[in-house]
Amino acid sequence: MHLKRGHWVLLSLTGLVIVLLILAPNTPLTSSLDDRKSDMGNPPTVENDIDSALAMIQSEAPMQGILFLRSIAEEHPENFRAQYHLGRFSVQTGQWEKVIDRFTAVQSIDPNFVESYFWIGSAHFNLGQKELAKASLKRFVESEKDNTQLITEAETMLNQIK
């Protein structure tokens, strides 16, 4: 039997897929949240739940992880990590009103976390609310000393507003 190169590539890829399917873990995607909470004997805590939600987001069930994280934030609105990560996911998806809501919550939880001003300013900038963006971004640049990347981005947006 004489096969062309394209056929060999196709056969090789098919074999690779079969091997990967055999080696894939046999755990169901819809394991209960209680099972995820009790992994490795850790007692179920809000922080463990957040870690589980973040792991789900990075896995094959990102939407399920987002919904889990959102339920944590609703149940524990004072939790910095839950609000922060939901805010960052809102940035990634361009949901600027939610960015403002989440980072306003982060600010109320920790007023010394100046990065909040950057994200709120960025959201106002993307919504075309120049004066609000300018106020938040200026406050960020004046307060932040370490994060040069965000400072540079804030200064770029401020220069575009002028």
N, C-alpha and C positions, 0 to 999 in steps of 0.2 A: 504494500500500500504506500503510495507516494502522496504525502500531504504538503501543501504549500505553507509558506512561513506564517501566513495569517491564521491558518487552521491550527498550527502548533501553538501560537500565542493564545488563541481562544481556548484550546484544550488545557493549556497551562493555567490560565486564569480560572477556568472552571474547577480544576483540581485544587487550586489555592482556596477558592471559596468553600469548597467541600471540607477541606482540612480546617479552615477557620471556624466553620459551623460545628464541627466535631469538637474542637477545643474550646468553644465558647462556654461560659458558665451556664449552668442549668437553673439558675434562680429566676423565678417569675418576675416580670417587670412590675406587677401590681401587688408586690408584697405590702402588707399593711404598715401603716405609719408606726404602730406600736412595735412591730418587729424592728424597724429602723431605729427607733428610740432606744431600744434595749441592746443594740449591737455592742459586742465586746464587754458586756457586763456594766457599762456606764449607767448610772442612774439617770432617768429621764429628767433633764433640766432644760430650761429655755435655751441656754447656750449649746447644749447637745442637739436640740431640735434645729437651731439655726445652722449648725454644722451639717446636719443631715439634709436640710433643705438646700444648702449650697452644694453639697455633693450631688444631690438629685439634679440640680440645675446644670452641673458639669457633666452629667451622664446622659443616658438615653431618654430621660424624662424631665426636660427643662421646664415645661409648663407646669407639671405637677409640683416641681420644686418651688416655682414662683408662687403658686397658689398656697403651698404650705408655708412659705416665708410670709406671705401676706396675712395668712391667718394668725401667725405668731405675732406679727406687728399689730394686728387688730386686738388680740388678746393682751398684749404687753406693749402699749403705745409708748412707754417710756424706755423701751429697749433700744439703745444706741445702734447696735450692730444690725438689727432687723431693719430699722429705718434707713441706715446708711446704705446697706446693700440694695434695698428696694430703690433708693434714690439713684444709685449707680446703674441699676438695670434700666431705670426710666431714662437715664442719659443715653444709654446704648440704643434704646428704641425710639429716641426723639420725642418722648412724652413730656414736654417741657413744663406743663402745668403740674404734673405729678412730681417732677424734679423739685419744683418750688415747694410743694407741699411736704415732700419727704425731708428736704434739707432744712426747711423751717422747723420741722419736728426735731431734727438732729441738733439744730441750734438751741432749741429750748431745753433739750436734754443736756447738752454740753456747750454753753456759750463761749468757751475758750477754744473750740474746734473751728479755727478760722477757715479751713477748707470749705466749709459750708457756704461762705460768702462767694467763693469762686463758682460753685455749682449753681447757686441761685442767680448770680450775675450772668453766667453762661446761658441759663434758661431764659432770663429776661432778654438777653441779647438775641437769642434765636427766635424769640417771640416778637422782636422789633420794639421792645419797650426800652428805649435807649437810656432814659434818665434813671430808671430803676437799675438797669444793668450797670450803668456808670457808677452809681452809688455803691453797689455791692462789690464790684470789681476793684474800685479804689480802696475800699475798706480792706479787701483781701490783700492787695499789693502792699498797703501800709502795715498790715499786721503779720504777714507771712515772711519768714526769714529763711526757711530751709528748702522749700519745694520750688526750685528754680524753673522747672518745666512748666508748672502751673502759673508761676509768676510771668513767664514769657508769654504764655497763651493769654493771660489776663491783660497784659500790656498791649498785645496785638489787637485784642478786641477793643480796648480803650482807644487805641489809635484810629480804629475804624469808625468809632462813634464820633470823634471830633469833627 
